[in-house]
Amino acid sequence: MFCTTLFSGSGYDRAFAENMRELIENMQKGEEVQLVEGHDSICRCCPNREPEGCALGTGDVSRRDAAALEVTGIVPGQVLDWRGLKERLEMVSERDFQHVCGDCRWQREGLCSYPLLRERVRP
């Protein structure tokens, strides 16, 4: 959910970036999504996906996903639209952001930040 709001497409292969952009555009047009654990519509096009799971391991992604659910109060299985997602992210503090994204390579590379999140979730 943090990544959908902050996604820029940098650092990904074409198929993954196109899939992510399409998912984001559909949500922005009003499509609802159900948050799931494990293989989802984002993972579907990941170049690291293998039949038995992620080639890079899922520990890091699972930890960040759990932290994101924790700080937003969202539960697996919940259905959200773009507005609902943004409302949840509006409540995220900088400390919460660091809890979720503090060790992410995209933040270290300057592609996402708490100020950028604030800018993108403003009503």
A tleap script that builds the chain and sets N, CA, C and O, in Angstrom:
source leaprc.protein.ff14SB
mol = sequence {
  NMET PHE CYS THR THR LEU PHE SER GLY SER
  GLY TYR ASP ARG ALA PHE ALA GLU ASN MET
  ARG GLU LEU ILE GLU ASN MET GLN LYS GLY
  GLU GLU VAL GLN LEU VAL GLU GLY HIE ASP
  SER ILE CYS ARG CYS CYS PRO ASN ARG GLU
  PRO GLU GLY CYS ALA LEU GLY THR GLY ASP
  VAL SER ARG ARG ASP ALA ALA ALA LEU GLU
  VAL THR GLY ILE VAL PRO GLY GLN VAL LEU
  ASP TRP ARG GLY LEU LYS GLU ARG LEU GLU
  MET VAL SER GLU ARG ASP PHE GLN HIE VAL
  CYS GLY ASP CYS ARG TRP GLN ARG GLU GLY
  LEU CYS SER TYR PRO LEU LEU ARG GLU ARG
  VAL ARG CPRO
}
set mol.1.N position { 0.812 -1.187 0.000 }
set mol.1.CA position { 0.000 0.000 0.000 }
set mol.1.C position { 0.855 1.251 0.000 }
set mol.1.O position { 0.514 2.225 -0.670 }
set mol.2.N position { 1.950 1.250 0.728 }
set mol.2.CA position { 2.885 2.374 0.671 }
set mol.2.C position { 3.484 2.433 -0.730 }
set mol.2.O position { 3.591 3.506 -1.322 }
set mol.3.N position { 3.868 1.286 -1.248 }
set mol.3.CA position { 4.527 1.232 -2.551 }
set mol.3.C position { 3.600 1.652 -3.690 }
set mol.3.O position { 4.061 2.246 -4.665 }
set mol.4.N position { 2.322 1.362 -3.590 }
set mol.4.CA position { 1.428 1.784 -4.664 }
set mol.4.C position { 1.336 3.305 -4.716 }
set mol.4.O position { 1.228 3.882 -5.798 }
set mol.5.N position { 1.377 3.953 -3.571 }
set mol.5.CA position { 1.290 5.407 -3.512 }
set mol.5.C position { 2.591 6.063 -3.954 }
set mol.5.O position { 2.569 7.150 -4.532 }
set mol.6.N position { 3.721 5.417 -3.692 }
set mol.6.CA position { 5.033 6.004 -3.968 }
set mol.6.C position { 5.707 5.458 -5.227 }
set mol.6.O position { 6.816 5.874 -5.562 }
set mol.7.N position { 5.062 4.549 -5.915 }
set mol.7.CA position { 5.655 3.872 -7.066 }
set mol.7.C position { 6.055 4.854 -8.166 }
set mol.7.O position { 5.280 5.735 -8.539 }
set mol.8.N position { 7.281 4.690 -8.682 }
set mol.8.CA position { 7.738 5.512 -9.796 }
set mol.8.C position { 8.122 4.674 -11.013 }
set mol.8.O position { 8.234 5.206 -12.118 }
set mol.9.N position { 8.321 3.387 -10.825 }
set mol.9.CA position { 8.692 2.516 -11.937 }
set mol.9.C position { 10.174 2.302 -12.086 }
set mol.9.O position { 10.591 1.406 -12.819 }
set mol.10.N position { 10.986 3.096 -11.415 }
set mol.10.CA position { 12.442 2.960 -11.523 }
set mol.10.C position { 12.913 1.670 -10.868 }
set mol.10.O position { 12.427 1.289 -9.803 }
set mol.11.N position { 13.860 1.006 -11.512 }
set mol.11.CA position { 14.482 -0.172 -10.932 }
set mol.11.C position { 13.758 -1.479 -11.164 }
set mol.11.O position { 14.172 -2.510 -10.632 }
set mol.12.N position { 12.683 -1.469 -11.946 }
set mol.12.CA position { 11.902 -2.678 -12.195 }
set mol.12.C position { 11.972 -3.041 -13.667 }
set mol.12.O position { 12.322 -2.208 -14.502 }
set mol.13.N position { 11.640 -4.283 -13.983 }
set mol.13.CA position { 11.567 -4.647 -15.388 }
set mol.13.C position { 10.248 -4.132 -15.967 }
set mol.13.O position { 9.341 -3.747 -15.229 }
set mol.14.N position { 10.157 -4.131 -17.278 }
set mol.14.CA position { 9.007 -3.541 -17.976 }
set mol.14.C position { 7.676 -4.196 -17.587 }
set mol.14.O position { 6.700 -3.493 -17.326 }
set mol.15.N position { 7.625 -5.516 -17.546 }
set mol.15.CA position { 6.376 -6.215 -17.239 }
set mol.15.C position { 5.877 -5.862 -15.842 }
set mol.15.O position { 4.687 -5.617 -15.646 }
set mol.16.N position { 6.781 -5.837 -14.880 }
set mol.16.CA position { 6.382 -5.510 -13.510 }
set mol.16.C position { 5.889 -4.069 -13.428 }
set mol.16.O position { 4.846 -3.805 -12.830 }
set mol.17.N position { 6.626 -3.140 -14.023 }
set mol.17.CA position { 6.256 -1.722 -13.969 }
set mol.17.C position { 4.905 -1.485 -14.649 }
set mol.17.O position { 4.076 -0.741 -14.125 }
set mol.18.N position { 4.675 -2.104 -15.802 }
set mol.18.CA position { 3.396 -1.935 -16.493 }
set mol.18.C position { 2.247 -2.502 -15.671 }
set mol.18.O position { 1.184 -1.886 -15.586 }
set mol.19.N position { 2.447 -3.662 -15.069 }
set mol.19.CA position { 1.416 -4.266 -14.228 }
set mol.19.C position { 1.098 -3.368 -13.036 }
set mol.19.O position { -0.070 -3.154 -12.712 }
set mol.20.N position { 2.125 -2.848 -12.391 }
set mol.20.CA position { 1.919 -1.989 -11.227 }
set mol.20.C position { 1.191 -0.710 -11.630 }
set mol.20.O position { 0.268 -0.282 -10.936 }
set mol.21.N position { 1.588 -0.103 -12.731 }
set mol.21.CA position { 0.909 1.113 -13.200 }
set mol.21.C position { -0.566 0.835 -13.494 }
set mol.21.O position { -1.433 1.645 -13.165 }
set mol.22.N position { -0.844 -0.304 -14.109 }
set mol.22.CA position { -2.227 -0.669 -14.420 }
set mol.22.C position { -3.036 -0.870 -13.138 }
set mol.22.O position { -4.176 -0.413 -13.050 }
set mol.23.N position { -2.465 -1.542 -12.155 }
set mol.23.CA position { -3.161 -1.741 -10.878 }
set mol.23.C position { -3.463 -0.402 -10.210 }
set mol.23.O position { -4.565 -0.190 -9.703 }
set mol.24.N position { -2.492 0.491 -10.210 }
set mol.24.CA position { -2.673 1.813 -9.598 }
set mol.24.C position { -3.738 2.606 -10.345 }
set mol.24.O position { -4.615 3.206 -9.723 }
set mol.25.N position { -3.669 2.614 -11.676 }
set mol.25.CA position { -4.658 3.340 -12.476 }
set mol.25.C position { -6.063 2.810 -12.232 }
set mol.25.O position { -7.006 3.592 -12.109 }
set mol.26.N position { -6.214 1.494 -12.159 }
set mol.26.CA position { -7.527 0.902 -11.903 }
set mol.26.C position { -8.062 1.312 -10.533 }
set mol.26.O position { -9.250 1.598 -10.385 }
set mol.27.N position { -7.196 1.337 -9.552 }
set mol.27.CA position { -7.629 1.772 -8.216 }
set mol.27.C position { -8.027 3.248 -8.246 }
set mol.27.O position { -9.033 3.632 -7.649 }
set mol.28.N position { -7.255 4.060 -8.925 }
set mol.28.CA position { -7.564 5.492 -9.005 }
set mol.28.C position { -8.883 5.745 -9.720 }
set mol.28.O position { -9.538 6.759 -9.475 }
set mol.29.N position { -9.283 4.823 -10.609 }
set mol.29.CA position { -10.557 4.935 -11.322 }
set mol.29.C position { -11.722 4.389 -10.494 }
set mol.29.O position { -12.870 4.432 -10.935 }
set mol.30.N position { -11.431 3.878 -9.298 }
set mol.30.CA position { -12.497 3.411 -8.425 }
set mol.30.C position { -12.552 1.915 -8.165 }
set mol.30.O position { -13.384 1.457 -7.381 }
set mol.31.N position { -11.679 1.146 -8.808 }
set mol.31.CA position { -11.678 -0.296 -8.581 }
set mol.31.C position { -11.226 -0.591 -7.157 }
set mol.31.O position { -10.251 -0.017 -6.672 }
set mol.32.N position { -11.933 -1.477 -6.505 }
set mol.32.CA position { -11.548 -1.888 -5.159 }
set mol.32.C position { -10.597 -3.071 -5.245 }
set mol.32.O position { -10.656 -3.865 -6.183 }
set mol.33.N position { -9.727 -3.178 -4.263 }
set mol.33.CA position { -8.815 -4.311 -4.187 }
set mol.33.C position { -8.955 -4.957 -2.820 }
set mol.33.O position { -9.233 -4.297 -1.819 }
set mol.34.N position { -8.756 -6.256 -2.810 }
set mol.34.CA position { -8.767 -6.990 -1.552 }
set mol.34.C position { -7.317 -7.270 -1.181 }
set mol.34.O position { -6.561 -7.846 -1.963 }
set mol.35.N position { -6.949 -6.858 0.012 }
set mol.35.CA position { -5.580 -7.069 0.469 }
set mol.35.C position { -5.411 -8.514 0.911 }
set mol.35.O position { -6.179 -9.017 1.732 }
set mol.36.N position { -4.414 -9.169 0.367 }
set mol.36.CA position { -4.164 -10.574 0.663 }
set mol.36.C position { -2.730 -10.751 1.126 }
set mol.36.O position { -1.877 -9.892 0.903 }
set mol.37.N position { -2.484 -11.864 1.764 }
set mol.37.CA position { -1.122 -12.214 2.153 }
set mol.37.C position { -0.595 -13.221 1.149 }
set mol.37.O position { -1.321 -14.113 0.710 }
set mol.38.N position { 0.650 -13.076 0.792 }
set mol.38.CA position { 1.252 -14.034 -0.129 }
set mol.38.C position { 1.180 -13.557 -1.560 }
set mol.38.O position { 1.229 -12.355 -1.824 }
set mol.39.N position { 1.064 -14.485 -2.480 }
set mol.39.CA position { 1.072 -14.157 -3.907 }
set mol.39.C position { -0.164 -13.348 -4.255 }
set mol.39.O position { -1.292 -13.803 -4.066 }
set mol.40.N position { 0.058 -12.151 -4.762 }
set mol.40.CA position { -1.046 -11.271 -5.108 }
set mol.40.C position { -0.858 -10.748 -6.526 }
set mol.40.O position { 0.034 -11.193 -7.248 }
set mol.41.N position { -1.695 -9.808 -6.913 }
set mol.41.CA position { -1.633 -9.292 -8.282 }
set mol.41.C position { -0.374 -8.469 -8.534 }
set mol.41.O position { -0.009 -8.246 -9.688 }
set mol.42.N position { 0.288 -8.021 -7.490 }
set mol.42.CA position { 1.565 -7.323 -7.657 }
set mol.42.C position { 2.672 -8.348 -7.887 }
set mol.42.O position { 3.486 -8.195 -8.798 }
set mol.43.N position { 2.700 -9.381 -7.068 }
set mol.43.CA position { 3.726 -10.425 -7.196 }
set mol.43.C position { 3.637 -11.167 -8.531 }
set mol.43.O position { 4.636 -11.682 -9.035 }
set mol.44.N position { 2.454 -11.214 -9.082 }
set mol.44.CA position { 2.203 -11.973 -10.318 }
set mol.44.C position { 3.213 -11.655 -11.419 }
set mol.44.O position { 3.607 -12.558 -12.157 }
set mol.45.N position { 3.635 -10.419 -11.549 }
set mol.45.CA position { 4.547 -10.020 -12.629 }
set mol.45.C position { 5.967 -9.743 -12.151 }
set mol.45.O position { 6.778 -9.206 -12.905 }
set mol.46.N position { 6.268 -10.095 -10.933 }
set mol.46.CA position { 7.606 -9.834 -10.411 }
set mol.46.C position { 8.632 -10.744 -11.097 }
set mol.46.O position { 8.410 -11.949 -11.211 }
set mol.47.N position { 9.736 -10.183 -11.546 }
set mol.47.CA position { 10.750 -10.998 -12.209 }
set mol.47.C position { 11.439 -11.987 -11.264 }
set mol.47.O position { 12.128 -12.897 -11.723 }
set mol.48.N position { 11.261 -11.819 -9.962 }
set mol.48.CA position { 11.870 -12.728 -8.986 }
set mol.48.C position { 10.928 -13.844 -8.556 }
set mol.48.O position { 11.291 -14.670 -7.718 }
set mol.49.N position { 9.730 -13.879 -9.114 }
set mol.49.CA position { 8.760 -14.902 -8.742 }
set mol.49.C position { 9.119 -16.233 -9.394 }
set mol.49.O position { 9.423 -16.302 -10.585 }
set mol.50.N position { 9.076 -17.279 -8.587 }
set mol.50.CA position { 9.319 -18.636 -9.045 }
set mol.50.C position { 8.137 -19.485 -8.610 }
set mol.50.O position { 7.378 -19.065 -7.737 }
set mol.51.N position { 7.955 -20.668 -9.190 }
set mol.51.CA position { 6.799 -21.500 -8.819 }
set mol.51.C position { 6.693 -21.757 -7.308 }
set mol.51.O position { 5.590 -21.833 -6.768 }
set mol.52.N position { 7.815 -21.889 -6.642 }
set mol.52.CA position { 7.784 -22.179 -5.209 }
set mol.52.C position { 7.846 -20.931 -4.329 }
set mol.52.O position { 7.866 -21.037 -3.103 }
set mol.53.N position { 7.875 -19.754 -4.947 }
set mol.53.CA position { 7.919 -18.520 -4.165 }
set mol.53.C position { 8.877 -17.515 -4.762 }
set mol.53.O position { 9.172 -17.546 -5.957 }
set mol.54.N position { 9.347 -16.644 -3.935 }
set mol.54.CA position { 10.228 -15.568 -4.383 }
set mol.54.C position { 11.680 -16.033 -4.395 }
set mol.54.O position { 12.158 -16.625 -3.427 }
set mol.55.N position { 12.373 -15.762 -5.489 }
set mol.55.CA position { 13.779 -16.134 -5.604 }
set mol.55.C position { 14.637 -15.400 -4.581 }
set mol.55.O position { 15.699 -15.887 -4.193 }
set mol.56.N position { 14.178 -14.227 -4.144 }
set mol.56.CA position { 14.939 -13.437 -3.174 }
set mol.56.C position { 14.531 -13.733 -1.735 }
set mol.56.O position { 15.115 -13.192 -0.796 }
set mol.57.N position { 13.534 -14.586 -1.565 }
set mol.57.CA position { 13.000 -14.835 -0.232 }
set mol.57.C position { 11.901 -13.826 0.059 }
set mol.57.O position { 11.861 -12.755 -0.546 }
set mol.58.N position { 11.028 -14.157 0.965 }
set mol.58.CA position { 9.894 -13.279 1.225 }
set mol.58.C position { 9.939 -12.647 2.605 }
set mol.58.O position { 9.029 -11.903 2.970 }
set mol.59.N position { 10.974 -12.925 3.372 }
set mol.59.CA position { 11.045 -12.407 4.734 }
set mol.59.C position { 10.984 -10.898 4.805 }
set mol.59.O position { 10.249 -10.344 5.622 }
set mol.60.N position { 11.745 -10.226 3.960 }
set mol.60.CA position { 11.788 -8.774 3.965 }
set mol.60.C position { 10.446 -8.181 3.552 }
set mol.60.O position { 9.950 -7.256 4.195 }
set mol.61.N position { 9.860 -8.707 2.485 }
set mol.61.CA position { 8.565 -8.221 2.009 }
set mol.61.C position { 7.487 -8.519 3.047 }
set mol.61.O position { 6.647 -7.665 3.329 }
set mol.62.N position { 7.505 -9.697 3.605 }
set mol.62.CA position { 6.503 -10.062 4.615 }
set mol.62.C position { 6.594 -9.166 5.841 }
set mol.62.O position { 5.571 -8.775 6.403 }
set mol.63.N position { 7.800 -8.841 6.254 }
set mol.63.CA position { 7.964 -7.960 7.411 }
set mol.63.C position { 7.401 -6.575 7.122 }
set mol.63.O position { 6.692 -5.999 7.948 }
set mol.64.N position { 7.719 -6.045 5.947 }
set mol.64.CA position { 7.212 -4.717 5.588 }
set mol.64.C position { 5.697 -4.721 5.420 }
set mol.64.O position { 5.022 -3.779 5.836 }
set mol.65.N position { 5.164 -5.770 4.816 }
set mol.65.CA position { 3.708 -5.876 4.665 }
set mol.65.C position { 3.019 -5.915 6.023 }
set mol.65.O position { 2.016 -5.232 6.231 }
set mol.66.N position { 3.554 -6.714 6.951 }
set mol.66.CA position { 2.963 -6.796 8.294 }
set mol.66.C position { 3.045 -5.450 9.011 }
set mol.66.O position { 2.098 -5.046 9.687 }
set mol.67.N position { 4.165 -4.761 8.865 }
set mol.67.CA position { 4.321 -3.443 9.496 }
set mol.67.C position { 3.342 -2.444 8.898 }
set mol.67.O position { 2.780 -1.623 9.623 }
set mol.68.N position { 3.129 -2.499 7.577 }
set mol.68.CA position { 2.183 -1.595 6.924 }
set mol.68.C position { 0.766 -1.839 7.423 }
set mol.68.O position { 0.024 -0.892 7.684 }
set mol.69.N position { 0.394 -3.098 7.554 }
set mol.69.CA position { -0.935 -3.419 8.087 }
set mol.69.C position { -1.066 -2.916 9.524 }
set mol.69.O position { -2.098 -2.361 9.902 }
set mol.70.N position { -0.031 -3.111 10.306 }
set mol.70.CA position { -0.030 -2.689 11.711 }
set mol.70.C position { -0.254 -1.178 11.844 }
set mol.70.O position { -1.107 -0.752 12.621 }
set mol.71.N position { 0.488 -0.379 11.108 }
set mol.71.CA position { 0.408 1.079 11.297 }
set mol.71.C position { -0.843 1.686 10.669 }
set mol.71.O position { -1.245 2.785 11.051 }
set mol.72.N position { -1.466 0.998 9.715 }
set mol.72.CA position { -2.668 1.539 9.077 }
set mol.72.C position { -3.955 0.953 9.655 }
set mol.72.O position { -5.040 1.486 9.421 }
set mol.73.N position { -3.839 -0.137 10.407 }
set mol.73.CA position { -5.031 -0.770 10.957 }
set mol.73.C position { -5.817 -1.579 9.938 }
set mol.73.O position { -6.961 -1.957 10.189 }
set mol.74.N position { -5.212 -1.843 8.800 }
set mol.74.CA position { -5.855 -2.646 7.764 }
set mol.74.C position { -5.606 -4.123 8.075 }
set mol.74.O position { -4.545 -4.490 8.581 }
set mol.75.N position { -6.587 -4.955 7.769 }
set mol.75.CA position { -6.445 -6.396 8.019 }
set mol.75.C position { -6.484 -7.145 6.691 }
set mol.75.O position { -7.155 -6.713 5.754 }
set mol.76.N position { -5.765 -8.272 6.606 }
set mol.76.CA position { -5.829 -9.083 5.384 }
set mol.76.C position { -7.274 -9.446 5.079 }
set mol.76.O position { -8.049 -9.780 5.975 }
set mol.77.N position { -7.620 -9.377 3.813 }
set mol.77.CA position { -8.977 -9.659 3.381 }
set mol.77.C position { -9.837 -8.416 3.249 }
set mol.77.O position { -10.898 -8.457 2.626 }
set mol.78.N position { -9.390 -7.319 3.827 }
set mol.78.CA position { -10.149 -6.073 3.748 }
set mol.78.C position { -10.141 -5.547 2.317 }
set mol.78.O position { -9.148 -5.677 1.602 }
set mol.79.N position { -11.247 -4.959 1.913 }
set mol.79.CA position { -11.377 -4.392 0.581 }
set mol.79.C position { -11.281 -2.876 0.686 }
set mol.79.O position { -11.951 -2.257 1.512 }
set mol.80.N position { -10.432 -2.279 -0.169 }
set mol.80.CA position { -10.233 -0.830 -0.167 }
set mol.80.C position { -10.235 -0.293 -1.589 }
set mol.80.O position { -9.878 -0.995 -2.535 }
set mol.81.N position { -10.638 0.951 -1.722 }
set mol.81.CA position { -10.453 1.656 -2.978 }
set mol.81.C position { -9.339 2.679 -2.761 }
set mol.81.O position { -8.776 2.767 -1.670 }
set mol.82.N position { -9.026 3.445 -3.796 }
set mol.82.CA position { -7.913 4.392 -3.720 }
set mol.82.C position { -8.134 5.413 -2.613 }
set mol.82.O position { -7.215 5.721 -1.855 }
set mol.83.N position { -9.365 5.944 -2.518 }
set mol.83.CA position { -9.660 6.940 -1.492 }
set mol.83.C position { -9.480 6.358 -0.093 }
set mol.83.O position { -8.911 7.008 0.785 }
set mol.84.N position { -9.963 5.139 0.113 }
set mol.84.CA position { -9.818 4.492 1.412 }
set mol.84.C position { -8.364 4.240 1.769 }
set mol.84.O position { -7.965 4.395 2.923 }
set mol.85.N position { -7.585 3.857 0.789 }
set mol.85.CA position { -6.156 3.648 1.016 }
set mol.85.C position { -5.485 4.959 1.403 }
set mol.85.O position { -4.714 5.007 2.361 }
set mol.86.N position { -5.776 6.015 0.664 }
set mol.86.CA position { -5.174 7.309 0.966 }
set mol.86.C position { -5.583 7.807 2.352 }
set mol.86.O position { -4.767 8.394 3.063 }
set mol.87.N position { -6.840 7.576 2.740 }
set mol.87.CA position { -7.293 7.985 4.075 }
set mol.87.C position { -6.477 7.292 5.156 }
set mol.87.O position { -6.108 7.917 6.151 }
set mol.88.N position { -6.196 6.021 4.973 }
set mol.88.CA position { -5.378 5.288 5.938 }
set mol.88.C position { -3.958 5.826 5.976 }
set mol.88.O position { -3.370 5.975 7.048 }
set mol.89.N position { -3.413 6.115 4.809 }
set mol.89.CA position { -2.036 6.603 4.736 }
set mol.89.C position { -1.903 8.031 5.249 }
set mol.89.O position { -0.819 8.426 5.677 }
set mol.90.N position { -2.971 8.807 5.217 }
set mol.90.CA position { -2.942 10.168 5.764 }
set mol.90.C position { -2.623 10.150 7.257 }
set mol.90.O position { -2.046 11.105 7.778 }
set mol.91.N position { -2.992 9.075 7.947 }
set mol.91.CA position { -2.801 8.974 9.394 }
set mol.91.C position { -1.408 8.493 9.784 }
set mol.91.O position { -1.074 8.475 10.968 }
set mol.92.N position { -0.602 8.107 8.820 }
set mol.92.CA position { 0.718 7.549 9.090 }
set mol.92.C position { 1.689 8.654 9.511 }
set mol.92.O position { 1.828 9.674 8.835 }
set mol.93.N position { 2.343 8.428 10.623 }
set mol.93.CA position { 3.357 9.380 11.100 }
set mol.93.C position { 4.706 9.064 10.452 }
set mol.93.O position { 4.879 8.023 9.818 }
set mol.94.N position { 5.645 9.972 10.622 }
set mol.94.CA position { 6.989 9.717 10.086 }
set mol.94.C position { 7.609 8.502 10.778 }
set mol.94.O position { 8.323 7.723 10.146 }
set mol.95.N position { 7.344 8.347 12.041 }
set mol.95.CA position { 7.852 7.176 12.773 }
set mol.95.C position { 7.262 5.887 12.193 }
set mol.95.O position { 7.972 4.898 12.010 }
set mol.96.N position { 5.943 5.909 11.905 }
set mol.96.CA position { 5.301 4.748 11.275 }
set mol.96.C position { 5.943 4.448 9.924 }
set mol.96.O position { 6.227 3.295 9.602 }
set mol.97.N position { 6.166 5.500 9.142 }
set mol.97.CA position { 6.778 5.330 7.822 }
set mol.97.C position { 8.140 4.655 7.952 }
set mol.97.O position { 8.451 3.731 7.201 }
set mol.98.N position { 8.938 5.109 8.889 }
set mol.98.CA position { 10.260 4.520 9.090 }
set mol.98.C position { 10.160 3.069 9.561 }
set mol.98.O position { 10.995 2.237 9.205 }
set mol.99.N position { 9.140 2.772 10.357 }
set mol.99.CA position { 8.920 1.398 10.821 }
set mol.99.C position { 8.661 0.473 9.623 }
set mol.99.O position { 9.136 -0.662 9.593 }
set mol.100.N position { 7.913 0.966 8.653 }
set mol.100.CA position { 7.565 0.167 7.478 }
set mol.100.C position { 8.675 0.196 6.428 }
set mol.100.O position { 9.058 -0.845 5.894 }
set mol.101.N position { 9.183 1.375 6.140 }
set mol.101.CA position { 10.051 1.578 4.973 }
set mol.101.C position { 11.506 1.921 5.297 }
set mol.101.O position { 12.305 2.141 4.386 }
set mol.102.N position { 11.851 1.968 6.562 }
set mol.102.CA position { 13.176 2.437 6.959 }
set mol.102.C position { 14.347 1.687 6.363 }
set mol.102.O position { 15.411 2.272 6.162 }
set mol.103.N position { 14.179 0.404 6.074 }
set mol.103.CA position { 15.296 -0.368 5.528 }
set mol.103.C position { 15.103 -0.726 4.052 }
set mol.103.O position { 15.786 -1.602 3.523 }
set mol.104.N position { 14.176 -0.046 3.404 }
set mol.104.CA position { 13.884 -0.345 1.999 }
set mol.104.C position { 14.915 0.314 1.081 }
set mol.104.O position { 15.310 1.458 1.305 }
set mol.105.N position { 15.335 -0.394 0.075 }
set mol.105.CA position { 16.345 0.134 -0.852 }
set mol.105.C position { 15.846 1.343 -1.615 }
set mol.105.O position { 16.644 2.215 -1.961 }
set mol.106.N position { 14.544 1.427 -1.891 }
set mol.106.CA position { 14.025 2.563 -2.659 }
set mol.106.C position { 14.112 3.855 -1.849 }
set mol.106.O position { 14.333 4.927 -2.413 }
set mol.107.N position { 13.942 3.760 -0.542 }
set mol.107.CA position { 14.117 4.954 0.285 }
set mol.107.C position { 15.589 5.341 0.317 }
set mol.107.O position { 15.929 6.515 0.173 }
set mol.108.N position { 16.462 4.356 0.506 }
set mol.108.CA position { 17.905 4.640 0.523 }
set mol.108.C position { 18.369 5.277 -0.783 }
set mol.108.O position { 19.277 6.108 -0.788 }
set mol.109.N position { 17.737 4.880 -1.899 }
set mol.109.CA position { 18.114 5.424 -3.205 }
set mol.109.C position { 17.403 6.740 -3.513 }
set mol.109.O position { 17.601 7.320 -4.581 }
set mol.110.N position { 16.576 7.211 -2.581 }
set mol.110.CA position { 15.924 8.508 -2.742 }
set mol.110.C position { 14.673 8.508 -3.604 }
set mol.110.O position { 14.196 9.574 -3.994 }
set mol.111.N position { 14.128 7.328 -3.913 }
set mol.111.CA position { 12.936 7.261 -4.762 }
set mol.111.C position { 11.640 7.412 -3.983 }
set mol.111.O position { 10.586 7.649 -4.575 }
set mol.112.N position { 11.703 7.280 -2.675 }
set mol.112.CA position { 10.518 7.513 -1.855 }
set mol.112.C position { 10.959 8.070 -0.512 }
set mol.112.O position { 12.101 7.904 -0.084 }
set mol.113.N position { 10.009 8.740 0.139 }
set mol.113.CA position { 10.304 9.383 1.414 }
set mol.113.C position { 8.992 9.711 2.115 }
set mol.113.O position { 7.923 9.673 1.506 }
set mol.114.N position { 9.084 10.029 3.381 }
set mol.114.CA position { 7.891 10.440 4.120 }
set mol.114.C position { 7.304 11.726 3.541 }
set mol.114.O position { 6.088 11.790 3.360 }
set mol.115.N position { 8.106 12.758 3.238 }
set mol.115.CA position { 7.518 13.963 2.634 }
set mol.115.C position { 6.792 13.671 1.312 }
set mol.115.O position { 5.754 14.271 1.033 }
set mol.116.N position { 7.325 12.765 0.510 }
set mol.116.CA position { 6.658 12.399 -0.742 }
set mol.116.C position { 5.339 11.684 -0.465 }
set mol.116.O position { 4.348 11.925 -1.155 }
set mol.117.N position { 5.318 10.815 0.526 }
set mol.117.CA position { 4.073 10.146 0.912 }
set mol.117.C position { 3.037 11.188 1.312 }
set mol.117.O position { 1.893 11.129 0.861 }
set mol.118.N position { 3.425 12.135 2.151 }
set mol.118.CA position { 2.500 13.200 2.594 }
set mol.118.C position { 1.946 13.967 1.401 }
set mol.118.O position { 0.754 14.268 1.336 }
set mol.119.N position { 2.829 14.276 0.465 }
set mol.119.CA position { 2.415 15.023 -0.726 }
set mol.119.C position { 1.386 14.240 -1.550 }
set mol.119.O position { 0.428 14.819 -2.061 }
set mol.120.N position { 1.586 12.941 -1.674 }
set mol.120.CA position { 0.722 12.135 -2.534 }
set mol.120.C position { -0.598 11.740 -1.883 }
set mol.120.O position { -1.542 11.386 -2.589 }
set mol.121.N position { -0.687 11.790 -0.566 }
set mol.121.CA position { -1.956 11.409 0.079 }
set mol.121.C position { -2.805 12.607 0.469 }
set mol.121.O position { -3.930 12.439 0.940 }
set mol.122.N position { -2.287 13.810 0.281 }
set mol.122.CA position { -3.079 14.999 0.593 }
set mol.122.C position { -4.371 14.996 -0.203 }
set mol.122.O position { -4.377 14.673 -1.391 }
set mol.123.N position { -5.472 15.359 0.459 }
set mol.123.CA position { -6.760 15.399 -0.260 }
set mol.123.C position { -6.796 16.486 -1.315 }
set mol.123.O position { -7.805 16.647 -2.001 }
savepdb mol mol.pdb
quit
